Amino acid sequence: MVLCPHCERLTTAASDACFRCGSGRLEPVRSLGRTYSVRKVAVYTALLIDLVALGGLAAVFYGTRVHDPMGLAAFESIVVLEEVVAMGLFLNWLYRSVRNIEALTNGQESVSAAWSVGSWFVPGCNLIVPLRAVWQVIVEELSSTWAFPVTVTWWTSFVSGSLLNVWMWFQIEPTPAEMVVAKALLAIAGLTAGWLVLHTSWRQQIRLDRALARRAALAHKRVRTSS
């Protein structure tokens, strides 16, 4: 196995073209175009997602044990605000990560960076396409056997918890058990999402830095040769 100079992934030494990005090993290394740093965004995203996951559970337990409607309303308002900000950070992270993969793999991905964000707001598509977008980021960066079960756990928990929340909206008075189950599912989804965001971003940033350093060195070499 050798490191492909185009996408910075291991590929077979016997092949003339990288099986991942399709570029020939002897082809000139192409420019990456626009890329994004993901490490800091990933840290902020993971921390806030985990905070939302635990905050939702805390709000349910607070409401079932403390009879304080005003306090509960304030608590839930804070959690909702955190959820909105966390979703915005997550979509920002997802766009950056998919765009970086597009740059590294010469646009070989099935879900574009723009569609990876827009698909969340299209009914029907938001049950399938976001998972595909996140998975193409994960499979690019993580080779661990834990990646697939963690991803499945995240998505099934997120979809199940979200659907249960929607169902409870149509109930006159949801039971405490229903609320606990819904928030527990979303808490599992949040914690697993935070794990995935941190681990994939750490690997991707290392790969991206290596690709940018390679191109900077080649550009410097061309300048020295021409002069």
DRENPA-3360 file (N, C-alpha, C; in nm, 2 decimals, always signed):
BEGIN
1 = MVLCPHCE = +0.08/-0.12/+0.00/+0.00/+0.00/+0.00/+0.09/+0.13/+0.00 ~ +0.05/+0.23/-0.08/+0.12/+0.35/-0.08/+0.02/+0.47/-0.06 ~ +0.07/+0.58/-0.02/-0.02/+0.70/+0.00/-0.04/+0.77/-0.13 ~ -0.17/+0.79/-0.17/-0.20/+0.86/-0.29/-0.16/+1.01/-0.27 ~ -0.09/+1.07/-0.36/-0.05/+1.21/-0.35/-0.17/+1.31/-0.37 ~ -0.28/+1.26/-0.42/-0.39/+1.34/-0.45/-0.49/+1.35/-0.34 ~ -0.53/+1.23/-0.29/-0.64/+1.23/-0.18/-0.58/+1.20/-0.04 ~ -0.45/+1.16/-0.04/-0.39/+1.13/+0.09/-0.45/+1.01/+0.16;
9 = RLTTAASD = -0.50/+0.91/+0.08/-0.55/+0.79/+0.13/-0.45/+0.67/+0.08 ~ -0.45/+0.57/+0.16/-0.37/+0.45/+0.11/-0.44/+0.38/+0.00 ~ -0.36/+0.35/-0.10/-0.41/+0.28/-0.22/-0.31/+0.17/-0.26 ~ -0.35/+0.08/-0.35/-0.26/-0.03/-0.38/-0.14/+0.01/-0.47 ~ -0.02/-0.04/-0.44/+0.10/+0.00/-0.51/+0.10/-0.05/-0.65 ~ +0.03/-0.16/-0.68/+0.03/-0.22/-0.81/-0.06/-0.14/-0.91 ~ -0.15/-0.06/-0.86/-0.25/+0.01/-0.95/-0.19/+0.14/-0.99 ~ -0.22/+0.18/-1.12/-0.17/+0.31/-1.17/-0.26/+0.42/-1.12;
17 = ACFRCGSG = -0.39/+0.39/-1.09/-0.48/+0.49/-1.05/-0.53/+0.46/-0.91 ~ -0.55/+0.56/-0.83/-0.60/+0.54/-0.69/-0.75/+0.49/-0.70 ~ -0.78/+0.39/-0.62/-0.91/+0.33/-0.63/-1.01/+0.42/-0.56 ~ -0.96/+0.52/-0.48/-1.05/+0.61/-0.41/-1.09/+0.74/-0.49 ~ -0.99/+0.81/-0.54/-1.02/+0.93/-0.61/-1.00/+0.92/-0.76 ~ -0.95/+0.81/-0.81/-0.94/+0.78/-0.95/-0.83/+0.85/-1.02 ~ -0.74/+0.92/-0.95/-0.63/+1.00/-1.01/-0.51/+0.90/-1.02 ~ -0.44/+0.92/-1.13/-0.32/+0.85/-1.16/-0.20/+0.89/-1.07;
25 = RLEPVRSL = -0.12/+0.80/-1.02/-0.01/+0.83/-0.93/+0.09/+0.93/-1.00 ~ +0.10/+0.92/-1.13/+0.20/+1.00/-1.20/+0.14/+1.13/-1.25 ~ +0.01/+1.15/-1.23/-0.05/+1.28/-1.27/+0.00/+1.39/-1.19 ~ +0.00/+1.51/-1.24/+0.04/+1.63/-1.16/-0.07/+1.64/-1.04 ~ -0.02/+1.68/-0.93/-0.11/+1.70/-0.81/-0.19/+1.82/-0.84 ~ -0.32/+1.80/-0.84/-0.42/+1.91/-0.87/-0.44/+2.00/-0.74 ~ -0.49/+2.12/-0.77/-0.52/+2.21/-0.66/-0.65/+2.16/-0.59 ~ -0.65/+2.19/-0.46/-0.77/+2.14/-0.39/-0.89/+2.24/-0.40;
33 = GRTYSVRK = -0.86/+2.36/-0.43/-0.97/+2.46/-0.43/-1.00/+2.50/-0.29 ~ -1.13/+2.54/-0.26/-1.17/+2.59/-0.13/-1.18/+2.47/-0.03 ~ -1.11/+2.48/+0.08/-1.12/+2.39/+0.19/-1.14/+2.46/+0.32 ~ -1.18/+2.39/+0.42/-1.22/+2.45/+0.55/-1.15/+2.37/+0.66 ~ -1.11/+2.45/+0.76/-1.06/+2.39/+0.89/-1.18/+2.33/+0.96 ~ -1.17/+2.22/+1.02/-1.29/+2.15/+1.09/-1.26/+2.13/+1.24 ~ -1.14/+2.14/+1.29/-1.11/+2.09/+1.42/-1.18/+2.18/+1.53 ~ -1.17/+2.31/+1.52/-1.24/+2.39/+1.62/-1.39/+2.38/+1.61;
41 = VAVYTALL = -1.44/+2.38/+1.49/-1.58/+2.37/+1.47/-1.63/+2.24/+1.53 ~ -1.56/+2.14/+1.51/-1.60/+2.00/+1.56/-1.60/+2.01/+1.72 ~ -1.51/+2.07/+1.78/-1.51/+2.07/+1.93/-1.63/+2.15/+1.98 ~ -1.66/+2.27/+1.92/-1.77/+2.35/+1.96/-1.90/+2.27/+1.94 ~ -1.91/+2.20/+1.82/-2.03/+2.13/+1.78/-2.05/+2.01/+1.88 ~ -1.95/+1.94/+1.90/-1.96/+1.82/+1.99/-2.00/+1.86/+2.13 ~ -1.94/+1.96/+2.18/-1.97/+2.01/+2.32/-2.11/+2.05/+2.33 ~ -2.16/+2.13/+2.24/-2.30/+2.18/+2.25/-2.40/+2.07/+2.23;
49 = IDLVALGG = -2.37/+1.98/+2.14/-2.46/+1.87/+2.11/-2.47/+1.78/+2.24 ~ -2.36/+1.76/+2.31/-2.37/+1.68/+2.43/-2.44/+1.76/+2.54 ~ -2.42/+1.89/+2.54/-2.49/+1.97/+2.64/-2.64/+1.97/+2.62 ~ -2.68/+1.97/+2.49/-2.83/+1.96/+2.46/-2.88/+1.83/+2.50 ~ -2.80/+1.72/+2.47/-2.85/+1.58/+2.50/-2.88/+1.57/+2.65 ~ -2.79/+1.62/+2.73/-2.81/+1.60/+2.88/-2.91/+1.70/+2.93 ~ -2.91/+1.82/+2.87/-3.01/+1.92/+2.91/-3.15/+1.88/+2.88 ~ -3.18/+1.81/+2.77/-3.32/+1.76/+2.75/-3.36/+1.67/+2.85;
57 = LAAVFYGT = -3.27/+1.57/+2.89/-3.31/+1.48/+3.00/-3.33/+1.55/+3.13 ~ -3.24/+1.65/+3.16/-3.26/+1.72/+3.29/-3.39/+1.79/+3.29 ~ -3.43/+1.85/+3.18/-3.56/+1.92/+3.18/-3.68/+1.83/+3.21 ~ -3.67/+1.71/+3.15/-3.78/+1.61/+3.18/-3.79/+1.58/+3.33 ~ -3.67/+1.54/+3.38/-3.67/+1.51/+3.53/-3.71/+1.62/+3.62 ~ -3.67/+1.74/+3.57/-3.70/+1.86/+3.65/-3.85/+1.88/+3.65 ~ -3.92/+1.86/+3.53/-4.06/+1.88/+3.52/-4.14/+1.78/+3.60 ~ -4.09/+1.65/+3.61/-4.16/+1.55/+3.68/-4.14/+1.55/+3.83;
65 = RVHDPMGL = -4.04/+1.61/+3.88/-4.01/+1.61/+4.02/-4.03/+1.74/+4.09 ~ -4.02/+1.85/+4.01/-4.04/+1.99/+4.08/-4.16/+2.05/+4.01 ~ -4.26/+2.09/+4.09/-4.38/+2.15/+4.04/-4.36/+2.30/+4.04 ~ -4.29/+2.34/+3.93/-4.26/+2.49/+3.91/-4.28/+2.52/+3.76 ~ -4.40/+2.55/+3.72/-4.42/+2.57/+3.58/-4.34/+2.69/+3.52 ~ -4.32/+2.79/+3.59/-4.24/+2.91/+3.54/-4.09/+2.86/+3.52 ~ -4.04/+2.79/+3.63/-3.90/+2.75/+3.62/-3.88/+2.65/+3.50 ~ -3.98/+2.56/+3.49/-3.97/+2.46/+3.38/-3.98/+2.52/+3.24;
73 = AAFESIVV = -4.06/+2.62/+3.23/-4.07/+2.69/+3.10/-3.94/+2.76/+3.06 ~ -3.88/+2.82/+3.16/-3.75/+2.89/+3.14/-3.64/+2.79/+3.10 ~ -3.64/+2.67/+3.17/-3.55/+2.57/+3.15/-3.56/+2.51/+3.00 ~ -3.69/+2.49/+2.96/-3.71/+2.43/+2.83/-3.68/+2.54/+2.72 ~ -3.70/+2.66/+2.75/-3.66/+2.77/+2.65/-3.51/+2.77/+2.63 ~ -3.44/+2.75/+2.73/-3.29/+2.75/+2.72/-3.25/+2.63/+2.64 ~ -3.31/+2.51/+2.66/-3.28/+2.39/+2.59/-3.31/+2.40/+2.44 ~ -3.43/+2.46/+2.41/-3.47/+2.48/+2.27/-3.37/+2.58/+2.20;
81 = LEEVVAMG = -3.33/+2.68/+2.27/-3.23/+2.77/+2.21/-3.09/+2.70/+2.18 ~ -3.05/+2.62/+2.28/-2.93/+2.54/+2.26/-2.95/+2.44/+2.14 ~ -3.06/+2.38/+2.13/-3.09/+2.29/+2.02/-3.07/+2.36/+1.88 ~ -3.13/+2.48/+1.87/-3.12/+2.56/+1.74/-2.97/+2.59/+1.71 ~ -2.90/+2.64/+1.81/-2.76/+2.67/+1.79/-2.68/+2.54/+1.76 ~ -2.71/+2.44/+1.83/-2.63/+2.31/+1.80/-2.66/+2.26/+1.66 ~ -2.78/+2.27/+1.62/-2.82/+2.23/+1.48/-2.74/+2.31/+1.38 ~ -2.74/+2.44/+1.40/-2.66/+2.53/+1.31/-2.51/+2.49/+1.30;
89 = LFLNWLYR = -2.46/+2.47/+1.42/-2.31/+2.43/+1.42/-2.29/+2.29/+1.35 ~ -2.38/+2.20/+1.38/-2.37/+2.07/+1.32/-2.38/+2.08/+1.16 ~ -2.47/+2.16/+1.11/-2.48/+2.17/+0.97/-2.36/+2.24/+0.91 ~ -2.30/+2.34/+0.98/-2.18/+2.41/+0.94/-2.07/+2.31/+0.93 ~ -2.06/+2.22/+1.04/-1.95/+2.12/+1.04/-1.97/+2.02/+0.92 ~ -2.09/+1.98/+0.90/-2.12/+1.88/+0.79/-2.08/+1.94/+0.66 ~ -2.12/+2.07/+0.63/-2.09/+2.13/+0.50/-1.94/+2.14/+0.48 ~ -1.87/+2.18/+0.59/-1.72/+2.19/+0.58/-1.66/+2.05/+0.55;
97 = SVRNIEAL = -1.70/+1.95/+0.62/-1.64/+1.82/+0.61/-1.67/+1.76/+0.47 ~ -1.79/+1.77/+0.42/-1.82/+1.72/+0.29/-1.74/+1.79/+0.18 ~ -1.73/+1.93/+0.20/-1.66/+2.01/+0.10/-1.51/+1.96/+0.10 ~ -1.45/+1.94/+0.21/-1.31/+1.89/+0.22/-1.30/+1.76/+0.15 ~ -1.39/+1.67/+0.16/-1.38/+1.54/+0.10/-1.40/+1.56/-0.05 ~ -1.49/+1.65/-0.10/-1.50/+1.67/-0.24/-1.37/+1.72/-0.30 ~ -1.30/+1.81/-0.22/-1.17/+1.86/-0.27/-1.06/+1.75/-0.27 ~ -1.06/+1.67/-0.17/-0.96/+1.56/-0.17/-0.98/+1.45/-0.27;
105 = TNGQESVS = -1.11/+1.42/-0.29/-1.14/+1.30/-0.38/-1.18/+1.34/-0.52 ~ -1.16/+1.47/-0.55/-1.19/+1.52/-0.69/-1.34/+1.51/-0.72 ~ -1.42/+1.54/-0.62/-1.57/+1.54/-0.65/-1.63/+1.40/-0.67 ~ -1.58/+1.30/-0.61/-1.63/+1.16/-0.62/-1.75/+1.13/-0.53 ~ -1.78/+1.22/-0.44/-1.89/+1.19/-0.35/-2.03/+1.20/-0.41 ~ -2.12/+1.11/-0.35/-2.25/+1.10/-0.41/-2.34/+1.21/-0.36 ~ -2.31/+1.27/-0.24/-2.39/+1.38/-0.18/-2.30/+1.50/-0.17 ~ -2.34/+1.61/-0.24/-2.26/+1.73/-0.24/-2.27/+1.81/-0.11;
113 = AAWSVGSW = -2.18/+1.90/-0.09/-2.18/+1.98/+0.04/-2.31/+2.05/+0.05 ~ -2.35/+2.12/-0.05/-2.48/+2.20/-0.04/-2.60/+2.11/-0.01 ~ -2.61/+1.99/-0.08/-2.72/+1.90/-0.06/-2.72/+1.83/+0.07 ~ -2.60/+1.82/+0.13/-2.58/+1.75/+0.26/-2.65/+1.84/+0.37 ~ -2.66/+1.97/+0.34/-2.73/+2.06/+0.44/-2.87/+2.08/+0.40 ~ -2.90/+2.11/+0.27/-3.03/+2.13/+0.22/-3.13/+2.01/+0.24 ~ -3.08/+1.89/+0.23/-3.16/+1.77/+0.25/-3.23/+1.76/+0.38 ~ -3.17/+1.82/+0.48/-3.23/+1.82/+0.62/-3.37/+1.88/+0.62;
121 = FVPGCNLI = -3.40/+1.98/+0.52/-3.52/+2.05/+0.53/-3.62/+2.01/+0.42 ~ -3.59/+1.90/+0.36/-3.69/+1.84/+0.25/-3.75/+1.72/+0.31 ~ -3.88/+1.72/+0.34/-3.95/+1.61/+0.39/-3.93/+1.48/+0.30 ~ -3.91/+1.37/+0.37/-3.88/+1.24/+0.30/-3.73/+1.23/+0.27 ~ -3.67/+1.32/+0.21/-3.53/+1.32/+0.19/-3.45/+1.32/+0.32 ~ -3.51/+1.39/+0.42/-3.44/+1.41/+0.54/-3.44/+1.28/+0.63 ~ -3.50/+1.17/+0.58/-3.49/+1.05/+0.64/-3.37/+0.96/+0.59 ~ -3.32/+1.00/+0.47/-3.22/+0.91/+0.41/-3.09/+0.99/+0.38;
129 = VPLRAVWQ = -3.10/+1.11/+0.31/-2.99/+1.18/+0.25/-2.89/+1.23/+0.36 ~ -2.94/+1.28/+0.47/-2.84/+1.33/+0.58/-2.76/+1.21/+0.63 ~ -2.82/+1.09/+0.64/-2.74/+0.98/+0.69/-2.63/+0.95/+0.59 ~ -2.67/+0.95/+0.46/-2.57/+0.92/+0.35/-2.46/+1.02/+0.36 ~ -2.49/+1.15/+0.38/-2.39/+1.26/+0.38/-2.29/+1.24/+0.50 ~ -2.35/+1.21/+0.61/-2.26/+1.19/+0.73/-2.18/+1.06/+0.71 ~ -2.24/+0.96/+0.66/-2.17/+0.83/+0.64/-2.05/+0.85/+0.55 ~ -2.07/+0.92/+0.44/-1.96/+0.94/+0.35/-1.84/+1.02/+0.41;
137 = VIVEELSS = -1.87/+1.10/+0.51/-1.76/+1.16/+0.58/-1.69/+1.06/+0.67 ~ -1.77/+0.98/+0.74/-1.72/+0.89/+0.84/-1.64/+0.78/+0.77 ~ -1.69/+0.72/+0.66/-1.62/+0.61/+0.59/-1.49/+0.66/+0.53 ~ -1.48/+0.79/+0.50/-1.35/+0.84/+0.45/-1.24/+0.85/+0.55 ~ -1.28/+0.88/+0.68/-1.19/+0.91/+0.78/-1.17/+0.80/+0.89 ~ -1.27/+0.72/+0.91/-1.26/+0.62/+1.02/-1.26/+0.48/+0.96 ~ -1.16/+0.40/+1.00/-1.15/+0.26/+0.96/-1.19/+0.17/+1.08 ~ -1.22/+0.22/+1.19/-1.25/+0.15/+1.31/-1.38/+0.07/+1.29;
145 = TWAFPVTV = -1.38/-0.05/+1.35/-1.50/-0.14/+1.34/-1.62/-0.08/+1.42 ~ -1.59/+0.02/+1.51/-1.69/+0.08/+1.58/-1.77/+0.19/+1.50 ~ -1.71/+0.23/+1.39/-1.77/+0.34/+1.32/-1.92/+0.31/+1.27 ~ -1.94/+0.19/+1.22/-2.07/+0.16/+1.16/-2.17/+0.15/+1.27 ~ -2.15/+0.07/+1.38/-2.25/+0.06/+1.48/-2.28/+0.19/+1.55 ~ -2.18/+0.27/+1.57/-2.20/+0.40/+1.63/-2.29/+0.49/+1.54 ~ -2.26/+0.49/+1.41/-2.34/+0.56/+1.32/-2.49/+0.52/+1.31 ~ -2.51/+0.38/+1.31/-2.64/+0.33/+1.31/-2.72/+0.37/+1.44;
153 = TWWTSFVS = -2.65/+0.36/+1.56/-2.71/+0.40/+1.68/-2.75/+0.55/+1.68 ~ -2.66/+0.63/+1.63/-2.69/+0.77/+1.62/-2.82/+0.80/+1.54 ~ -2.82/+0.74/+1.42/-2.93/+0.78/+1.33/-3.06/+0.72/+1.38 ~ -3.06/+0.59/+1.42/-3.19/+0.53/+1.47/-3.24/+0.60/+1.59 ~ -3.15/+0.64/+1.68/-3.19/+0.71/+1.80/-3.25/+0.85/+1.77 ~ -3.18/+0.92/+1.68/-3.22/+1.05/+1.64/-3.36/+1.05/+1.57 ~ -3.38/+0.96/+1.48/-3.51/+0.95/+1.40/-3.62/+0.90/+1.50 ~ -3.59/+0.80/+1.58/-3.69/+0.75/+1.67/-3.73/+0.86/+1.77;
161 = GSLLNVWM = -3.64/+0.92/+1.83/-3.67/+1.03/+1.93/-3.74/+1.15/+1.87 ~ -3.70/+1.18/+1.75/-3.77/+1.29/+1.68/-3.91/+1.26/+1.65 ~ -3.94/+1.14/+1.59/-4.07/+1.10/+1.56/-4.16/+1.09/+1.69 ~ -4.10/+1.04/+1.79/-4.18/+1.03/+1.92/-4.21/+1.17/+1.97 ~ -4.12/+1.26/+1.95/-4.15/+1.40/+1.99/-4.27/+1.46/+1.91 ~ -4.27/+1.43/+1.78/-4.37/+1.48/+1.69/-4.51/+1.42/+1.74 ~ -4.50/+1.29/+1.77/-4.63/+1.22/+1.81/-4.68/+1.28/+1.94 ~ -4.59/+1.31/+2.03/-4.63/+1.37/+2.16/-4.70/+1.51/+2.14;
169 = WFQIEPTP = -4.65/+1.58/+2.04/-4.71/+1.71/+2.02/-4.87/+1.70/+1.99 ~ -4.91/+1.59/+1.94/-5.05/+1.57/+1.91/-5.13/+1.51/+2.03 ~ -5.06/+1.48/+2.13/-5.13/+1.43/+2.25/-5.17/+1.54/+2.35 ~ -5.28/+1.53/+2.41/-5.33/+1.63/+2.50/-5.23/+1.64/+2.62 ~ -5.19/+1.53/+2.67/-5.10/+1.53/+2.79/-5.01/+1.41/+2.78 ~ -4.89/+1.42/+2.72/-4.80/+1.31/+2.71/-4.76/+1.26/+2.85 ~ -4.74/+1.13/+2.86/-4.71/+1.07/+2.99/-4.56/+1.10/+3.02 ~ -4.52/+1.10/+3.15/-4.38/+1.12/+3.18/-4.29/+1.01/+3.12;
177 = AEMVVAKA = -4.34/+0.89/+3.11/-4.26/+0.78/+3.05/-4.24/+0.81/+2.90 ~ -4.33/+0.86/+2.83/-4.31/+0.89/+2.69/-4.21/+1.00/+2.68 ~ -4.22/+1.10/+2.76/-4.12/+1.21/+2.76/-3.98/+1.17/+2.79 ~ -3.97/+1.08/+2.89/-3.83/+1.03/+2.93/-3.77/+0.94/+2.81 ~ -3.86/+0.86/+2.75/-3.81/+0.78/+2.64/-3.76/+0.86/+2.52 ~ -3.84/+0.96/+2.49/-3.80/+1.05/+2.38/-3.67/+1.12/+2.40 ~ -3.66/+1.18/+2.52/-3.54/+1.26/+2.55/-3.42/+1.16/+2.57 ~ -3.44/+1.04/+2.62/-3.33/+0.94/+2.63/-3.28/+0.90/+2.49;
185 = LLAIAGLT = -3.37/+0.88/+2.40/-3.33/+0.85/+2.26/-3.25/+0.97/+2.20 ~ -3.30/+1.09/+2.22/-3.23/+1.20/+2.17/-3.09/+1.23/+2.24 ~ -3.09/+1.19/+2.37/-2.96/+1.20/+2.44/-2.86/+1.10/+2.38 ~ -2.90/+0.98/+2.35/-2.81/+0.88/+2.29/-2.76/+0.93/+2.16 ~ -2.86/+0.99/+2.08/-2.82/+1.04/+1.95/-2.72/+1.15/+1.96 ~ -2.74/+1.24/+2.06/-2.65/+1.35/+2.08/-2.51/+1.31/+2.12 ~ -2.50/+1.21/+2.21/-2.37/+1.17/+2.26/-2.29/+1.09/+2.15 ~ -2.36/+1.01/+2.07/-2.30/+0.94/+1.96/-2.26/+1.03/+1.85;
193 = AGWLVLHT = -2.34/+1.13/+1.82/-2.31/+1.23/+1.72/-2.18/+1.31/+1.76 ~ -2.17/+1.35/+1.89/-2.05/+1.42/+1.94/-1.93/+1.33/+1.92 ~ -1.94/+1.20/+1.95/-1.82/+1.11/+1.93/-1.78/+1.11/+1.78 ~ -1.88/+1.10/+1.69/-1.85/+1.09/+1.55/-1.79/+1.22/+1.50 ~ -1.84/+1.33/+1.54/-1.79/+1.46/+1.49/-1.65/+1.48/+1.53 ~ -1.62/+1.45/+1.66/-1.48/+1.47/+1.71/-1.38/+1.38/+1.64 ~ -1.41/+1.25/+1.63/-1.32/+1.15/+1.57/-1.30/+1.17/+1.42 ~ -1.40/+1.20/+1.35/-1.39/+1.21/+1.20/-1.31/+1.34/+1.17;
201 = SWRQQIRL = -1.34/+1.45/+1.25/-1.28/+1.58/+1.22/-1.13/+1.58/+1.25 ~ -1.09/+1.51/+1.36/-0.95/+1.50/+1.40/-0.87/+1.43/+1.28 ~ -0.93/+1.32/+1.23/-0.86/+1.25/+1.12/-0.86/+1.33/+0.99 ~ -0.97/+1.40/+0.97/-0.98/+1.47/+0.84/-0.88/+1.59/+0.84 ~ -0.87/+1.66/+0.96/-0.78/+1.77/+0.97/-0.64/+1.73/+0.94 ~ -0.60/+1.62/+1.00/-0.46/+1.57/+0.98/-0.44/+1.54/+0.83 ~ -0.53/+1.48/+0.77/-0.53/+1.45/+0.62/-0.52/+1.57/+0.54 ~ -0.61/+1.67/+0.57/-0.61/+1.80/+0.50/-0.48/+1.87/+0.51;
209 = DRALARRA = -0.43/+1.88/+0.63/-0.30/+1.95/+0.66/-0.19/+1.89/+0.58 ~ -0.19/+1.76/+0.57/-0.09/+1.69/+0.49/-0.10/+1.72/+0.34 ~ -0.22/+1.73/+0.29/-0.24/+1.76/+0.15/-0.20/+1.90/+0.12 ~ -0.24/+1.99/+0.21/-0.20/+2.13/+0.18/-0.05/+2.15/+0.19 ~ +0.02/+2.08/+0.28/+0.16/+2.09/+0.30/+0.23/+2.04/+0.17 ~ +0.18/+1.93/+0.12/+0.23/+1.87/+0.00/+0.22/+1.97/-0.12 ~ +0.11/+2.03/-0.13/+0.09/+2.13/-0.25/+0.17/+2.25/-0.23 ~ +0.19/+2.29/-0.10/+0.28/+2.41/-0.08/+0.42/+2.38/-0.11;
217 = ALAHKRVR = +0.47/+2.26/-0.08/+0.60/+2.22/-0.11/+0.63/+2.21/-0.26 ~ +0.53/+2.16/-0.33/+0.54/+2.14/-0.48/+0.54/+2.28/-0.54 ~ +0.45/+2.37/-0.49/+0.45/+2.51/-0.55/+0.59/+2.58/-0.52 ~ +0.64/+2.56/-0.41/+0.77/+2.62/-0.37/+0.88/+2.56/-0.47 ~ +0.87/+2.43/-0.49/+0.97/+2.37/-0.58/+0.96/+2.42/-0.72 ~ +0.84/+2.45/-0.77/+0.82/+2.50/-0.91/+0.88/+2.64/-0.92 ~ +0.86/+2.72/-0.81/+0.91/+2.86/-0.81/+1.06/+2.86/-0.82 ~ +1.12/+2.77/-0.74/+1.27/+2.76/-0.74/+1.32/+2.71/-0.87;
225 = TSS = +1.25/+2.62/-0.93/+1.29/+2.56/-1.06/+1.28/+2.67/-1.17 ~ +1.17/+2.75/-1.17/+1.15/+2.85/-1.28/+1.25/+2.96/-1.26 ~ +1.29/+2.99/-1.14/+1.39/+3.10/-1.12/+1.53/+3.06/-1.14;
% end
